[in-house]
Amino acid sequence: MDQEAKPPEKVMKSHLKAAELTGATVVQITWARYQFRVNHPGGQDVADDGWHAGRVRAYTTSSALYAPLFHETPVGLPCLQW
């Protein structure tokens, strides 16, 4: 299922507002996914069922979460094949 990439500003603003109100940290996975879709038109970031995360989205999400959790860059971490 290929969807047109739409800028996620509205979603990002709502996430940032919620974080401001709760003191949470925001990890911009929505922005990372948008960047993938813009830079790789037709690239598949969903599984064959069209809904669940595919390998690209799973890796992007994992990488985006790694930095704030471990206070280190995920650059250079191995990517396991599955």
Buried (B, 14 or more C-beta within 10 A) or exposed (E): EEEEBEEBEEBBEEBEEEEEEEEEEBBBBBBBBBBBBEEEEEEBBBEEEEEEBBBBBBBBBBBBEBEEEEEEEBEEEEEEEE
